[in-house]
Amino acid sequence: MADKQRATLADRFDQKVFDAIYSRALVYNTCWEDPAVDRQVLNIGADDRLLVITSAGCNVLDYVLLGPERIHAVDANPRQNALLELKLAGIRQLEFEDFFAAFGRGYHPRFEQLYRQELRAELTPFAQVFWDKRVRWFGSPNGSFYFHGLSGIVAKSFHAYLQFRPKLATSIRELFETRSLDDQRRIYDDRIQPLFWTPGVNWTLSRQFTMSMLGVPHPQRKEVQQQHERGVAGFVRESIEYVFRQLPVWTNYFWMVYLRGSYSEQCCPEYLKADNFAALKAGLVDRIELHTCTVAELLAEDERVFSKYVLLDHMDWMSSYHPEALAEEWALILKRARADARIIFRSAHAAPTYLESLEVGPRGTLLHDRLRFHPELAASLQPLDRVHTYAGFHIADVVA
């Protein structure tokens, strides 16, 4: 009983730390979910209305390229929406070369001037205040926008670490220059793996503070610990080794931007490609609507009906700390879902226990009875995920 109480107190402390960090900072400066996988299961068309958690906005911009009727981007953290606002303003007001310098390379020497003259007036008051203080993130010749925000600080710390490990730094750089899986595996196995997985790296990855900086709350860390015999560090190692041994690194812009601080024109999110930028500027960005609130608050405010939901991984921590709010959210998701609606979300656990026990609606119907899951489809796509840091990818259709 005492151990359980100590664990509970530790959980509460870790959650307070995460809440304090999350409530004051931009957590994600780029999305950490693979939209190429999402596209294969969402089948987005002209009659679709999507609800998507904003995160860094990259995937919202990816989905809208498929021409849906509307995308509602929702995030309880106003700083995440402020980032998407800045991207939308940049698409509307800037030329592609300036936009790519800022959001592709993460550095534009004149970005502060462009912000003051072209972008600021396009932003909401909160976003103006936020970026007034942080626009210099894009203007450091020795840095990158992608070294800012919480996840960016972790990336910047790793870059500082590599300055003391020149052989490892050279090997990582050459890894991203490969164009065959055989060469990629050889460099990883022979030159990176022996140097990278030190006791210090394993210890750092096992700390909750590191996970909080990456936007991973304590409940998700616990889920990983419970299903992986080597804990968080072992899970991260397994994920990284799969990415760098099994998937072509030259198309993996997710890991590139954090390991190098920038994208390339050949390896970047879809919204950073010239033709797609032109399509967004021509009007597709006007199909995006931002909401700074919770998913439940958005769904409760009017009678909108949604055909696709992209819910990321936020339900992991809600199931541990706010189960009543999670039940309310799912009830509203189902209430506002079109008859053929599809829902996708990710999880730190391959089979979250709440999916079997959560009751929704006034009759207390089991959530699992209101959804038809597609585990075989999810399992077939999971190996293609270029991020590969989620144990669970879940695809469900609403049961009428």
Backbone hydrogen bonds in HBPLUS format (Angstrom, degrees):
<---DONOR---> <-ACCEPTOR-->    atom                        ^
c    i                          cat <-CA-CA->   ^        H-A-AA   ^      H-
h    n   atom  resd res      DA  || num        DHA   H-A  angle D-A-AA Bond
n    s   type  num  typ     dist DA aas  dist angle  dist       angle   num
A0005-GLN N   A0001-MET O   2.95 MM   4  6.27 152.6  2.03 146.2 153.7     1
A0006-ARG N   A0002-ALA O   2.84 MM   4  6.13 160.9  1.88 152.8 158.1     2
A0007-ALA N   A0003-ASP O   2.87 MM   4  6.11 159.1  1.92 149.7 155.6     3
A0008-THR N   A0004-LYS O   2.88 MM   4  6.12 151.1  1.96 143.1 151.5     4
A0009-LEU N   A0005-GLN O   2.89 MM   4  6.18 160.2  1.93 154.5 158.9     5
A0010-ALA N   A0006-ARG O   2.89 MM   4  6.12 155.1  1.95 147.2 154.8     6
A0011-ASP N   A0007-ALA O   2.78 MM   4  6.03 154.3  1.84 147.8 155.3     7
A0012-ARG N   A0008-THR O   2.93 MM   4  6.20 159.1  1.97 148.4 153.7     8
A0013-PHE N   A0009-LEU O   2.92 MM   4  6.16 155.8  1.98 146.5 153.3     9
A0014-ASP N   A0010-ALA O   2.86 MM   4  6.08 169.0  1.87 155.4 158.1    10
A0015-GLN N   A0011-ASP O   2.89 MM   4  6.10 154.9  1.95 149.0 156.2    11
A0016-LYS N   A0012-ARG O   2.96 MM   4  6.18 153.4  2.03 144.7 151.6    12
A0017-VAL N   A0013-PHE O   2.96 MM   4  6.29 155.9  2.02 152.5 159.2    13
A0018-PHE N   A0014-ASP O   2.93 MM   4  6.20 163.5  1.96 149.1 153.5    14
A0019-ASP N   A0015-GLN O   2.80 MM   4  5.99 164.3  1.82 152.2 156.8    15
A0020-ALA N   A0016-LYS O   2.90 MM   4  6.01 156.8  1.95 144.6 151.0    16
A0021-ILE N   A0017-VAL O   2.99 MM   4  6.24 157.3  2.04 150.6 156.4    17
A0022-TYR N   A0018-PHE O   2.80 MM   4  5.93 173.7  1.80 158.9 161.1    18
A0023-SER N   A0019-ASP O   2.91 MM   4  5.83 154.0  1.97 145.2 151.4    19
A0024-ARG N   A0021-ILE O   3.23 MM   3  5.61 161.8  2.26 110.6 116.1    20
A0150-LEU N   A0026-LEU O   2.92 MM 124  6.40 159.1  1.96 156.4 162.2    21
A0151-SER N   A0027-VAL O   3.13 MM 124  6.01 163.2  2.16 153.2 156.5    22
A0038-ASP N   A0034-ASP O   3.38 MM   4  6.74 159.8  2.42 140.9 146.5    23
A0039-ARG N   A0035-PRO O   2.81 MM   4  5.96 157.6  1.86 148.9 153.5    24
A0040-GLN N   A0037-VAL O   3.13 MM   3  5.46 128.7  2.40 103.3 115.7    25
A0041-VAL N   A0038-ASP O   3.03 MM   3  5.50 144.2  2.17 110.2 120.1    26
A0042-LEU N   A0038-ASP O   2.91 MM   4  6.01 147.1  2.02 160.0 170.8    27
A0043-ASN N   A0039-ARG O   3.40 MM   4  6.05 165.0  2.42 140.1 142.0    28
A0048-ASP N   A0045-GLY O   3.19 MM   3  5.58 163.0  2.22 119.9 120.5    29
A0069-GLU N   A0048-ASP O   2.91 MM  21  5.50 128.9  2.18 137.5 153.0    30
A0070-ARG N   A0048-ASP O   3.41 MM  22  6.88 155.3  2.47 149.2 151.7    31
A0307-SER N   A0049-ARG O   2.91 MM 258  5.50 152.2  1.98 145.4 154.6    32
A0308-LYS N   A0049-ARG O   3.43 MM 259  6.49 154.7  2.50 142.9 140.1    33
A0050-LEU N   A0070-ARG O   2.96 MM  20  6.35 161.3  1.99 152.3 153.8    34
A0072-HIS N   A0050-LEU O   2.81 MM  22  6.01 171.0  1.81 154.7 157.5    35
A0051-LEU N   A0308-LYS O   2.95 MM 257  6.40 153.4  2.03 154.1 162.1    36
A0310-VAL N   A0051-LEU O   2.85 MM 259  6.26 159.9  1.89 163.0 166.7    37
A0052-VAL N   A0072-HIS O   2.95 MM  20  6.17 167.7  1.97 154.6 157.1    38
A0074-VAL N   A0052-VAL O   2.93 MM  22  6.24 157.4  1.98 148.8 156.3    39
A0053-ILE N   A0310-VAL O   3.15 MM 257  6.48 157.4  2.20 172.1 175.0    40
A0054-THR N   A0074-VAL O   2.98 MM  20  5.42 153.7  2.05 122.1 129.6    41
A0057-GLY N   A0054-THR O   2.88 MM   3  5.10 150.8  1.97 140.8 136.6    42
A0061-LEU N   A0057-GLY O   3.15 MM   4  6.37 161.1  2.19 152.2 155.8    43
A0062-ASP N   A0058-CYS O   3.01 MM   4  6.31 136.3  2.20 135.0 148.1    44
A0063-TYR N   A0059-ASN O   2.87 MM   4  6.07 168.5  1.88 153.5 154.1    45
A0064-VAL N   A0060-VAL O   3.08 MM   4  6.25 158.7  2.13 148.2 154.0    46
A0065-LEU N   A0062-ASP O   3.24 MM   3  5.56 144.2  2.37 104.6 114.3    47
A0066-LEU N   A0063-TYR O   2.97 MM   3  5.68 162.5  2.00 119.3 124.9    48
A0067-GLY N   A0064-VAL O   2.99 MM   3  5.38 163.6  2.02 113.8 117.4    49
A0071-ILE N   A0287-ARG O   2.88 MM 216  6.20 155.8  1.94 165.0 164.5    50
A0289-GLU N   A0071-ILE O   2.87 MM 218  6.21 160.3  1.91 167.4 171.6    51
A0073-ALA N   A0289-GLU O   2.80 MM 216  6.05 154.1  1.87 156.7 165.1    52
A0291-HIS N   A0073-ALA O   2.81 MM 218  6.08 140.8  1.97 165.1 166.2    53
A0075-ASP N   A0291-HIS O   3.09 MM 216  6.60 152.6  2.17 162.9 171.4    54
A0080-GLN N   A0077-ASN O   3.07 MM   3  5.71 140.8  2.23 116.9 125.8    55
A0082-ALA N   A0078-PRO O   2.90 MM   4  6.11 142.7  2.04 139.5 150.8    56
A0083-LEU N   A0079-ARG O   3.15 MM   4  6.41 141.5  2.30 137.1 145.1    57
A0084-LEU N   A0080-GLN O   3.25 MM   4  6.67 159.9  2.30 146.8 151.2    58
A0085-GLU N   A0081-ASN O   2.79 MM   4  6.04 158.1  1.84 151.0 157.9    59
A0086-LEU N   A0082-ALA O   3.04 MM   4  6.24 153.4  2.11 140.3 146.4    60
A0087-LYS N   A0083-LEU O   3.05 MM   4  6.40 154.4  2.12 148.5 155.5    61
A0088-LEU N   A0084-LEU O   2.86 MM   4  6.14 162.0  1.89 156.7 161.4    62
A0089-ALA N   A0085-GLU O   2.88 MM   4  6.12 161.5  1.91 153.2 158.3    63
A0090-GLY N   A0086-LEU O   2.90 MM   4  6.06 154.8  1.96 143.6 151.0    64
A0091-ILE N   A0087-LYS O   2.90 MM   4  6.17 155.5  1.96 151.5 157.6    65
A0092-ARG N   A0088-LEU O   3.06 MM   4  6.28 158.9  2.11 147.7 153.1    66
A0093-GLN N   A0089-ALA O   2.89 MM   4  5.95 151.4  1.97 150.3 158.1    67
A0094-LEU N   A0090-GLY O   2.86 MM   4  5.19 156.4  1.92 140.6 144.7    68
A0099-PHE N   A0095-GLU O   3.04 MM   4  6.29 163.6  2.06 157.3 162.6    69
A0100-PHE N   A0096-PHE O   2.78 MM   4  5.94 165.3  1.80 161.3 164.4    70
A0101-ALA N   A0097-GLU O   3.06 MM   4  6.15 152.8  2.13 138.2 145.8    71
A0102-ALA N   A0098-ASP O   3.18 MM   4  6.42 158.2  2.23 146.1 150.6    72
A0103-PHE N   A0099-PHE O   2.94 MM   4  6.12 177.5  1.94 161.8 161.1    73
A0104-GLY N   A0100-PHE O   2.56 MM   4  4.51 137.7  1.73 126.9 136.1    74
A0105-ARG N   A0100-PHE O   2.99 MM   5  6.57 145.1  2.12 151.8 161.6    75
A0107-TYR N   A0101-ALA O   3.00 MM   6  5.72 139.2  2.17 163.4 153.2    76
A0263-TYR N   A0104-GLY O   2.80 MM 159  5.18 177.6  1.80 157.8 157.0    77
A0145-PHE N   A0106-GLY O   2.79 MM  39  4.61 146.8  1.90 119.0 130.1    78
A0108-HIS N   A0138-PHE O   2.80 MM  30  5.89 157.7  1.85 160.8 165.7    79
A0111-PHE N   A0108-HIS O   3.14 MM   3  5.20 165.6  2.16 118.1 116.7    80
A0114-LEU N   A0110-ARG O   3.05 MM   4  6.38 163.8  2.08 156.4 161.2    81
A0115-TYR N   A0111-PHE O   2.74 MM   4  5.92 156.2  1.79 153.9 161.1    82
A0116-ARG N   A0112-GLU O   3.00 MM   4  6.24 164.3  2.03 148.8 151.7    83
A0117-GLN N   A0113-GLN O   2.97 MM   4  6.13 160.3  2.01 152.1 157.8    84
A0118-GLU N   A0114-LEU O   2.72 MM   4  5.40 159.4  1.76 146.8 152.9    85
A0119-LEU N   A0115-TYR O   3.16 MM   4  4.69 134.7  2.38 110.6 123.3    86
A0120-ARG N   A0115-TYR O   2.87 MM   5  5.63 162.0  1.90 164.8 159.0    87
A0122-GLU N   A0119-LEU O   2.88 MM   3  5.46 151.7  1.96 119.6 128.7    88
A0123-LEU N   A0120-ARG O   3.08 MM   3  5.53 167.8  2.09 117.9 121.8    89
A0128-GLN N   A0124-THR O   2.91 MM   4  6.17 154.2  1.98 157.8 166.2    90
A0129-VAL N   A0125-PRO O   3.08 MM   4  6.33 165.7  2.10 154.8 156.8    91
A0130-PHE N   A0126-PHE O   2.92 MM   4  6.16 162.3  1.96 153.6 159.2    92
A0131-TRP N   A0127-ALA O   2.91 MM   4  6.01 174.0  1.92 153.7 155.0    93
A0132-ASP N   A0128-GLN O   2.83 MM   4  5.81 146.2  1.94 147.1 156.8    94
A0134-ARG N   A0131-TRP O   3.05 MM   3  4.73 137.8  2.24  91.9 104.4    95
A0135-VAL N   A0131-TRP O   2.82 MM   4  5.14 125.3  2.12 154.4 149.1    96
A0137-TRP N   A0134-ARG O   2.91 MM   3  5.68 167.4  1.93 124.4 128.4    97
A0138-PHE N   A0135-VAL O   3.24 MM   3  6.17 168.0  2.25 123.8 125.6    98
A0139-GLY N   A0136-ARG O   2.99 MM   3  4.99 157.2  2.04 106.4 113.8    99
A0143-GLY N   A0140-SER O   3.13 MM   3  5.18 165.9  2.15 111.5 113.2   100
A0147-PHE N   A0144-SER O   2.97 MM   3  5.36 161.1  2.01 115.6 118.0   101
A0148-HIS N   A0145-PHE O   3.04 MM   3  5.56 145.7  2.16 123.8 123.9   102
A0153-ILE N   A0149-GLY O   2.91 MM   4  6.17 141.0  2.07 149.7 159.7   103
A0153-ILE N   A0150-LEU O   3.12 MM   3  5.21 126.7  2.42  97.0 110.4   104
A0154-VAL N   A0150-LEU O   3.36 MM   4  6.79 151.4  2.45 147.4 153.7   105
A0155-ALA N   A0151-SER O   3.15 MM   4  6.50 157.8  2.20 143.7 149.6   106
A0156-LYS N   A0152-GLY O   2.79 MM   4  6.03 158.0  1.84 149.9 156.2   107
A0157-SER N   A0153-ILE O   2.88 MM   4  6.06 152.7  1.95 144.3 151.7   108
A0158-PHE N   A0154-VAL O   2.99 MM   4  6.30 149.3  2.09 146.0 154.1   109
A0159-HIS N   A0155-ALA O   3.00 MM   4  6.35 151.0  2.09 145.8 153.8   110
A0160-ALA N   A0156-LYS O   2.95 MM   4  6.28 153.9  2.02 148.1 155.1   111
A0161-TYR N   A0157-SER O   2.95 MM   4  6.20 149.7  2.04 142.1 150.7   112
A0162-LEU N   A0158-PHE O   2.93 MM   4  6.25 148.5  2.03 145.9 154.2   113
A0163-GLN N   A0160-ALA O   3.20 MM   3  5.34 139.3  2.37  97.8 108.9   114
A0164-PHE N   A0161-TYR O   3.01 MM   3  5.61 149.9  2.10 113.6 121.9   115
A0165-ARG N   A0162-LEU O   2.95 MM   3  4.69 152.1  2.03  96.3 105.4   116
A0168-LEU N   A0165-ARG O   3.09 MM   3  5.42 117.4  2.50 107.1 121.6   117
A0169-ALA N   A0165-ARG O   2.95 MM   4  6.22 160.3  1.99 156.4 162.9   118
A0170-THR N   A0166-PRO O   2.94 MM   4  6.08 160.3  1.98 147.1 151.6   119
A0171-SER N   A0167-LYS O   3.04 MM   4  6.21 157.3  2.10 143.1 149.5   120
A0172-ILE N   A0168-LEU O   2.97 MM   4  6.21 158.4  2.01 153.1 158.2   121
A0173-ARG N   A0169-ALA O   3.04 MM   4  6.24 160.3  2.08 147.5 153.0   122
A0174-GLU N   A0170-THR O   2.96 MM   4  6.20 160.8  2.00 150.0 155.1   123
A0175-LEU N   A0171-SER O   2.85 MM   4  6.03 140.6  2.01 141.5 153.0   124
A0176-PHE N   A0172-ILE O   3.29 MM   4  6.62 153.1  2.37 148.7 152.4   125
A0177-GLU N   A0174-GLU O   3.07 MM   3  4.98 149.5  2.17  97.8 107.2   126
A0178-THR N   A0175-LEU O   3.20 MM   3  5.54 164.5  2.23 109.5 114.2   127
A0184-GLN N   A0180-SER O   2.99 MM   4  6.18 160.7  2.03 149.2 155.5   128
A0185-ARG N   A0181-LEU O   2.83 MM   4  5.96 165.2  1.86 150.8 153.7   129
A0186-ARG N   A0182-ASP O   3.01 MM   4  6.16 158.4  2.06 145.3 151.8   130
A0187-ILE N   A0183-ASP O   2.99 MM   4  6.24 164.9  2.02 154.0 156.7   131
A0188-TYR N   A0184-GLN O   3.02 MM   4  6.24 163.9  2.04 150.0 155.0   132
A0189-ASP N   A0185-ARG O   2.77 MM   4  5.85 173.6  1.77 157.5 159.7   133
A0190-ASP N   A0186-ARG O   2.91 MM   4  5.78 164.0  1.93 147.7 153.0   134
A0191-ARG N   A0187-ILE O   2.92 MM   4  5.32 150.7  2.00 133.5 142.1   135
A0192-ILE N   A0187-ILE O   3.18 MM   5  6.55 134.8  2.39 147.5 156.1   136
A0192-ILE N   A0188-TYR O   3.22 MM   4  4.72 137.7  2.41 109.8 121.1   137
A0193-GLN N   A0188-TYR O   2.75 MM   5  5.71 176.8  1.75 164.4 164.4   138
A0195-LEU N   A0192-ILE O   3.02 MM   3  5.38 129.4  2.28 109.1 122.8   139
A0196-PHE N   A0192-ILE O   2.84 MM   4  5.78 152.4  1.92 167.0 176.3   140
A0198-THR N   A0196-PHE O   2.80 MM   2  5.77 133.6  2.01 112.4  97.4   141
A0202-ASN N   A0198-THR O   3.07 MM   4  6.38 167.8  2.08 158.5 161.6   142
A0203-TRP N   A0199-PRO O   2.91 MM   4  6.07 156.3  1.96 146.3 152.9   143
A0204-THR N   A0200-GLY O   2.98 MM   4  6.15 161.9  2.01 146.6 151.4   144
A0205-LEU N   A0201-VAL O   2.99 MM   4  6.19 165.4  2.01 155.9 159.2   145
A0206-SER N   A0202-ASN O   3.20 MM   4  6.30 130.5  2.46 136.3 148.3   146
A0206-SER N   A0203-TRP O   3.13 MM   3  5.18 135.8  2.33  97.3 109.8   147
A0207-ARG N   A0204-THR O   3.19 MM   3  5.49 162.9  2.22 109.2 114.5   148
A0211-MET N   A0207-ARG O   3.28 MM   4  6.64 161.0  2.32 145.4 150.3   149
A0212-SER N   A0208-GLN O   2.76 MM   4  6.01 155.7  1.82 154.8 161.7   150
A0213-MET N   A0209-PHE O   3.01 MM   4  6.26 153.4  2.08 146.7 153.2   151
A0214-LEU N   A0210-THR O   3.18 MM   4  6.48 135.2  2.39 139.0 151.0   152
A0214-LEU N   A0211-MET O   3.05 MM   3  5.03 129.5  2.31  94.9 108.8   153
A0216-VAL N   A0211-MET O   2.72 MM   5  4.90 163.1  1.75 145.6 141.9   154
A0215-GLY N   A0212-SER O   2.96 MM   3  4.93 159.8  2.01 104.1 109.5   155
A0220-GLN N   A0217-PRO O   3.14 MM   3  5.73 126.8  2.44 113.6 125.3   156
A0221-ARG N   A0217-PRO O   3.27 MM   4  6.64 156.2  2.33 148.0 155.1   157
A0222-LYS N   A0218-HIS O   2.91 MM   4  6.19 155.4  1.97 158.0 164.9   158
A0223-GLU N   A0219-PRO O   3.01 MM   4  6.27 151.3  2.09 142.2 149.8   159
A0224-VAL N   A0220-GLN O   3.06 MM   4  6.38 157.2  2.11 150.2 155.1   160
A0225-GLN N   A0221-ARG O   2.97 MM   4  6.25 162.7  2.00 149.9 154.8   161
A0226-GLN N   A0222-LYS O   2.94 MM   4  6.12 151.8  2.02 150.3 157.2   162
A0227-GLN N   A0224-VAL O   3.19 MM   3  5.44 136.5  2.39 102.1 113.3   163
A0228-HIS N   A0224-VAL O   3.01 MM   4  5.98 126.6  2.31 152.4 165.0   164
A0231-GLY N   A0228-HIS O   2.94 MM   3  5.25 162.4  1.98 119.1 120.1   165
A0234-GLY N   A0230-ARG O   3.26 MM   4  4.58 145.3  2.39 122.5 120.5   166
A0235-PHE N   A0231-GLY O   2.97 MM   4  6.26 153.8  2.04 149.4 157.2   167
A0236-VAL N   A0232-VAL O   2.86 MM   4  6.12 167.8  1.88 160.2 163.1   168
A0237-ARG N   A0233-ALA O   2.93 MM   4  6.07 158.4  1.97 144.2 150.6   169
A0238-GLU N   A0234-GLY O   2.95 MM   4  6.11 161.6  1.98 145.7 150.7   170
A0239-SER N   A0235-PHE O   2.92 MM   4  6.19 156.3  1.98 150.4 156.9   171
A0240-ILE N   A0236-VAL O   2.89 MM   4  6.10 167.9  1.90 156.1 159.0   172
A0241-GLU N   A0237-ARG O   2.88 MM   4  6.00 163.6  1.90 154.2 159.1   173
A0242-TYR N   A0238-GLU O   3.05 MM   4  6.20 148.6  2.15 139.5 147.7   174
A0243-VAL N   A0239-SER O   3.01 MM   4  6.30 165.7  2.03 152.9 156.3   175
A0244-PHE N   A0240-ILE O   2.96 MM   4  6.15 169.8  1.97 157.4 159.3   176
A0245-ARG N   A0241-GLU O   2.97 MM   4  5.74 119.6  2.35 134.3 146.0   177
A0245-ARG N   A0242-TYR O   3.38 MM   3  5.27 147.8  2.49  95.9 104.9   178
A0246-GLN N   A0242-TYR O   2.82 MM   4  5.41 152.5  1.90 148.7 153.1   179
A0247-LEU N   A0243-VAL O   3.33 MM   4  5.29 151.5  2.42 123.3 129.4   180
A0251-THR N   A0248-PRO O   3.37 MM   3  6.04 169.5  2.38 115.5 118.4   181
A0252-ASN N   A0249-VAL O   3.07 MM   3  4.96 161.4  2.11 105.0 110.7   182
A0256-MET N   A0252-ASN O   3.21 MM   4  6.34 155.5  2.27 145.6 152.8   183
A0257-VAL N   A0253-TYR O   3.21 MM   4  6.07 168.4  2.23 141.4 142.2   184
A0259-LEU N   A0255-TRP O   2.99 MM   4  6.09 149.4  2.09 151.9 160.7   185
A0260-ARG N   A0256-MET O   2.76 MM   4  5.68 146.2  1.87 155.5 163.1   186
A0261-GLY N   A0257-VAL O   2.79 MM   4  4.79 132.1  2.02 114.0 126.0   187
A0264-SER N   A0267-CYS O   3.22 MM   3  5.04 164.6  2.25 135.1 135.0   188
A0267-CYS N   A0264-SER O   3.20 MM   3  5.04 133.9  2.42  93.6 106.0   189
A0272-LEU N   A0269-PRO O   3.05 MM   3  5.63 157.4  2.11 117.3 124.3   190
A0273-LYS N   A0270-GLU O   3.12 MM   3  5.56 161.4  2.16 121.2 120.9   191
A0277-PHE N   A0273-LYS O   2.81 MM   4  5.98 159.1  1.85 162.3 169.4   192
A0278-ALA N   A0274-ALA O   3.01 MM   4  6.26 154.6  2.08 147.9 154.2   193
A0279-ALA N   A0275-ASP O   3.08 MM   4  6.41 150.9  2.17 142.3 150.0   194
A0280-LEU N   A0276-ASN O   2.90 MM   4  6.18 155.9  1.96 152.0 158.5   195
A0281-LYS N   A0277-PHE O   2.90 MM   4  6.13 164.8  1.93 152.2 156.3   196
A0282-ALA N   A0278-ALA O   2.92 MM   4  6.06 141.5  2.07 140.5 151.1   197
A0283-GLY N   A0280-LEU O   3.15 MM   3  5.68 164.2  2.18 113.3 117.5   198
A0285-VAL N   A0280-LEU O   3.23 MM   5  5.21 166.8  2.25 134.6 130.7   199
A0286-ASP N   A0283-GLY O   3.04 MM   3  5.52 145.3  2.17 109.9 119.7   200
A0287-ARG N   A0284-LEU O   3.01 MM   3  5.58 165.0  2.04 117.5 121.7   201
A0288-ILE N   A0285-VAL O   3.17 MM   3  5.65 160.4  2.21 118.1 119.1   202
A0298-LEU N   A0294-THR O   3.11 MM   4  6.39 159.3  2.16 150.2 154.9   203
A0299-LEU N   A0295-VAL O   3.01 MM   4  6.26 165.7  2.03 154.3 158.2   204
A0300-ALA N   A0296-ALA O   2.93 MM   4  6.01 138.6  2.11 145.4 156.0   205
A0301-GLU N   A0298-LEU O   3.29 MM   3  5.50 150.8  2.38 102.8 110.9   206
A0306-PHE N   A0336-ARG O   2.80 MM  30  6.13 160.4  1.84 163.4 170.2   207
A0338-ARG N   A0306-PHE O   2.79 MM  32  5.63 160.0  1.83 150.1 147.2   208
A0342-ARG N   A0307-SER O   3.00 MM  35  6.41 152.6  2.08 146.4 148.0   209
A0309-TYR N   A0342-ARG O   3.00 MM  33  6.45 149.2  2.09 153.1 160.0   210
A0344-ILE N   A0309-TYR O   2.97 MM  35  6.22 160.1  2.01 153.0 158.6   211
A0311-LEU N   A0344-ILE O   3.01 MM  33  6.31 169.3  2.02 168.1 166.6   212
A0346-ARG N   A0312-LEU O   2.62 MM  34  5.28 169.9  1.63 136.6 140.4   213
A0316-ASP N   A0313-ASP O   3.21 MM   3  6.03 165.6  2.23 124.1 127.7   214
A0318-MET N   A0314-HIS O   3.38 MM   4  6.61 156.9  2.44 143.8 150.4   215
A0319-SER N   A0315-MET O   2.96 MM   4  5.87 153.5  2.03 140.8 145.9   216
A0320-SER N   A0317-TRP O   3.24 MM   3  5.26 134.9  2.45  95.7 107.4   217
A0321-TYR N   A0317-TRP O   3.02 MM   4  6.16 167.4  2.03 156.2 159.3   218
A0322-HIS N   A0318-MET O   2.74 MM   4  4.72 145.1  1.86 126.2 137.1   219
A0326-LEU N   A0322-HIS O   2.97 MM   4  6.28 149.3  2.07 151.1 160.9   220
A0327-ALA N   A0323-PRO O   2.99 MM   4  6.22 156.5  2.04 146.4 151.6   221
A0328-GLU N   A0324-GLU O   3.00 MM   4  6.30 156.1  2.06 146.3 153.0   222
A0329-GLU N   A0325-ALA O   2.86 MM   4  6.07 156.2  1.91 145.4 152.1   223
A0330-TRP N   A0326-LEU O   2.95 MM   4  6.20 166.7  1.97 154.6 157.0   224
A0331-ALA N   A0327-ALA O   3.00 MM   4  6.18 154.7  2.07 144.6 151.9   225
A0332-LEU N   A0328-GLU O   3.05 MM   4  6.33 153.3  2.13 148.2 154.7   226
A0333-ILE N   A0329-GLU O   2.82 MM   4  6.12 153.6  1.89 151.4 160.1   227
A0334-LEU N   A0330-TRP O   2.99 MM   4  6.19 165.4  2.01 152.1 154.4   228
A0335-LYS N   A0331-ALA O   2.98 MM   4  6.11 149.1  2.08 137.7 147.0   229
A0336-ARG N   A0332-LEU O   2.95 MM   4  6.05 152.6  2.03 148.9 154.0   230
A0337-ALA N   A0334-LEU O   3.36 MM   3  5.07 162.7  2.39  97.7 102.3   231
A0341-ALA N   A0338-ARG O   2.92 MM   3  4.99 158.9  1.97 124.8 121.5   232
A0398-VAL N   A0341-ALA O   3.13 MM  57  5.72 161.1  2.16 153.7 156.8   233
A0343-ILE N   A0396-ALA O   2.73 MM  53  5.18 167.5  1.75 164.8 168.3   234
A0396-ALA N   A0343-ILE O   2.86 MM  53  5.18 159.0  1.91 157.7 162.2   235
A0345-PHE N   A0394-HIS O   3.08 MM  49  5.38 152.1  2.16 143.8 150.8   236
A0394-HIS N   A0345-PHE O   2.87 MM  49  5.38 168.9  1.88 178.4 175.8   237
A0347-SER N   A0392-GLY O   2.90 MM  45  4.75 147.7  2.00 138.4 137.1   238
A0392-GLY N   A0347-SER O   2.94 MM  45  4.75 158.7  1.99 151.6 144.8   239
A0355-LEU N   A0352-PRO O   3.24 MM   3  5.91 150.3  2.33 114.1 121.1   240
A0356-GLU N   A0353-THR O   3.10 MM   3  5.77 152.7  2.18 118.0 124.5   241
A0357-SER N   A0354-TYR O   3.16 MM   3  5.12 129.3  2.43  95.2 108.6   242
A0358-LEU N   A0354-TYR O   2.85 MM   4  5.35 155.6  1.91 155.3 153.9   243
A0367-LEU N   A0358-LEU O   2.81 MM   9  5.69 168.0  1.82 166.2 164.8   244
A0360-VAL N   A0365-THR O   2.79 MM   5  5.37 163.7  1.82 150.4 152.4   245
A0365-THR N   A0360-VAL O   3.01 MM   5  5.37 125.3  2.32 163.6 151.0   246
A0364-GLY N   A0361-GLY O   3.02 MM   3  5.37 162.3  2.05 114.4 120.0   247
A0369-ASP N   A0366-LEU O   2.96 MM   3  5.44 143.2  2.09 110.8 121.3   248
A0370-ARG N   A0367-LEU O   2.86 MM   3  5.28 153.1  1.93 113.9 122.8   249
A0399-VAL N   A0370-ARG O   2.89 MM  29  5.14 168.5  1.91 139.3 136.2   250
A0372-ARG N   A0397-ASP O   2.77 MM  25  5.11 157.0  1.82 150.3 157.8   251
A0397-ASP N   A0372-ARG O   2.94 MM  25  5.11 158.4  1.99 132.6 137.6   252
A0374-HIS N   A0395-ILE O   3.00 MM  21  5.59 142.3  2.15 156.8 157.3   253
A0378-ALA N   A0374-HIS O   3.04 MM   4  6.30 167.9  2.05 157.4 161.2   254
A0379-ALA N   A0375-PRO O   2.85 MM   4  5.94 157.0  1.90 143.8 150.5   255
A0380-SER N   A0376-GLU O   2.98 MM   4  6.17 143.0  2.12 141.7 151.3   256
A0381-LEU N   A0377-LEU O   3.16 MM   4  6.41 136.4  2.36 144.1 155.0   257
A0381-LEU N   A0378-ALA O   3.18 MM   3  5.27 133.4  2.41  96.9 109.2   258
A0382-GLN N   A0378-ALA O   2.91 MM   4  6.01 144.5  2.04 151.6 161.4   259
A0384-LEU N   A0381-LEU O   2.87 MM   3  5.42 149.0  1.97 118.2 128.0   260
A0385-ASP N   A0382-GLN O   3.17 MM   3  5.43 160.2  2.21 111.9 117.8   261
